[in-house]
């Protein structure tokens, strides 16, 4: 056994890259190895011949002398030819592997190298090499001892022959040389004693040899690789426990006589036979990679190493080791896959780097534009009549407020920034404070968001100023307010104009109601006279004119109804309304007892004109008046990417395609009163749209689309 197994094992690392040399050297030294390094093949050969390392890690692609040539030179020297060599390469193709194995390499490591895999493979091949050297040394020792003992026995035999000759001569001269006979007898006795002594020694050495053989066999049984012996015909004579388990065979199978080719894949049997024949003939082979076959037919990749068994200077069989490299293959495949992924990732990184450079340039240009834009924005902000602010509820002050606030309140920015919320409320008219607080409480209770409120503010000079505030409340995770970010604007002039307009509108409404009342009275009287005229005449021509006049009166009455409702359109500001409540109010004016109702719109609120009730009244009235065979209605909604859609459906005949848009035209209303034309006008005030999308023959379906920000779901 090599004495170096009790010492640190030495590894020679050969690579033209200083970075890779440093990484591998550090990793090996951390794991207890002595490390030598070389940057080229010539230096590696010189170090290997001088210090004979236990293992060499050899890069393939190097300038001047590459890895293949370096290995070839190492194989020429008897001192270095048995050193196991693991190739390092960045190219993992089968042709390079075959070439490397044929030159004598024991393994390949693919760059970039995983340190854990490197250490594992180094340990594995050092263990294999130690076992190989121990087997060779054990065989050599046995052969030397047998040769020594054979020579001793030969010598003793020769001496016995000589003694016999002496005795013959002594018998012939018995009478003449009694003294010589006695001396010969003494010598014979001594030789006999020596023979007995040598015999006992040989017995002891035989026991020692058997014990040594038993230890070697025990060691073989402990190895995780398959150890075997075959005779010159290929019959398996011996196989260790790992081999039995690997190839799924039993000791009885071995005793019955099985051939090593039975456990080689069919496609590799010819190659395997050539390998064993050459090994049997005494050729030194470094091992081959092939496909082995288990008893159940399972194929797996393996590496085969073998040496001839020599007895009496003649080969009598082959002894070898089979290493299952299934996991190693999987690791190689994984590494190759990872290598491809790394190449793809590197390519992607390069592309992203180029994109980032372009984006960076664009960002520089955008930053320049933003700086200009910021400067312009600040200029606009400083000169705007609208004051922007950020209210901090935690600190109870303003984090920021723009200069326009001084023109609205009369207070300097420094005073306004420190003003508490209670102080702000104290400057608002008491009758408007509750309105302001209610708006804040409502938006906080619903999770924050946008709100608007108008209130009257007493400025520093004591003048009452109407203020319009738009704000967005931001809450923390517990629902407490953090900030209010928004704007305030002096709308005193607007409110004054609105008040004047309201007075004028009230006067106009009074005039309209008076005129409408007079016209209705006149229509009523005219209708009475028409009825009297019908009773006093039987003239068909006059009756026909009376009917025409009656139709004109009905049309005038409908037009006045339309005008009365239309004049109220937009008179009151839009408001947040509960859809199901408004719907129920609307249909309460109609007899809907003959229709089944499916209402699935609970919790939906929309921002619409107060005349929203009239929309649902018109839709329901349209069913009663015009929907043939309808027996049920359905009201439901669905959220979309752009808002929410309310669906109003019936199961009647429906509306023909050419009429779907005409039903919303005033001239196409026929006898529908204010009808769908007015419904579309009411909804359009808050940007809500309505259209008919039903399939003719399956019922009418009206879709009311409410934009985002104009609806709430509680």
Buried (B, 14 or more C-beta within 10 A) or exposed (E): EEEBEEEEBBBBBBBBBEEBBEBBBEBBEEBEBBBBBBBBBBBBBEBBEEEBBBBBBBBBBBEEBBBBBBBBBBBEEEEBEBBBBBBBBEEBEEEBBEBBBEBBBBBBBBBEBBBEBBBEBBBBBBEBBBBBBBBEEBBEEBBEBBEEBEEEBEEBEEBBEEBEEBBEBBEEEEEEBEEBBEEBEEBBEEBEEEBEEBEEEEEEBEEEBEEBEEEBEEBBEEBEBBBBBBBBEBBBBBBBBBBBEBBEBEEEBBEEEBEBBBBBBEEBBEBBBEBBEBBBEEEEBBBBBBBBBEBEEEBBBBBBBBBBBEEEEEBBBBBBBBBBBEEBBEBBEEBEEBBEEEEEEEEEEEEEEEEEEEEEEEEEEEEEEEEEEEEEEEEEBEEBEBBBBBBBBEEEBBEEBBBBBBEBBBBEBEBBBEBEBEEBBEBBEEEBBEBBBEBBEEBBEEEBBEBEBBBBBBBEEEEEBBBBBBBEBEBEEEEEBEBBBBBBBBBBEEBEEEEEEEEEBEEEBEEBEEEBEEEEEEBEEBBEEBEEBBEEEEEEEEEEEBEEBBEEBEEBBBEBEBEBBBBBBBEEEBEEBBBBEBBBBBBEEBEBEEBEEEEEBEEBBBBBBBBBBBBBBBBBBBBBEBBEEBEBBBBBBEEEEEBBBBBBBBBBBBBEEEEBEBBBEEEBBEEBBBBBBBBBBBBEBBBBBBEBEBEBEEBBBBBBBBBEEBBBEE
